[in-house]
Amino acid sequence: MATKIDLRTDEHTRRMLAAQGQSPVTAEQGQAVAKEMGAKYIECSAKTGLGVKDVFSLALKESMKGRWGRVVKERKCAIL
C-alpha cells in the first residue's frame, strides 16, 4: 500500500527529495515491488481522501480469505 500519494505533486516535498538525489516513488515502481513480494498494491491519501475506502475494502476482502486464498463463507447470526 502506498500512502501520502498527494506528496508526489507537492513542490516542497519534491525539492527536498531532489536535494537528496531522490524522486517520489511512482505507481509503477510500487506495483513492481508489490509483485516481487507477492502482495496487493493500492494507493491512498488520507489528506485528500483519495483511495482510503478502497484500501479498507481490499483489507477486509483479504482478511476474509481462508488458508488457501478462498473467501471464507460468511456466517449469519441469529438472535433468539
Sequence and secondary structure as in RCSB ss.txt:
>XXXX:A:sequence
MATKIDLRTDEHTRRMLAAQGQSPVTAEQGQAVAKEMGAKYIECSAKTGLGVKDVFSLALKESMKGRWGRVVKER
KCAIL
>XXXX:A:secstr
 B  GGGGG HHHHHHHHHTT     HHHHHHHHHHHT    B  TTT TTHHHHHHHHHHHHTB TTS B    
     
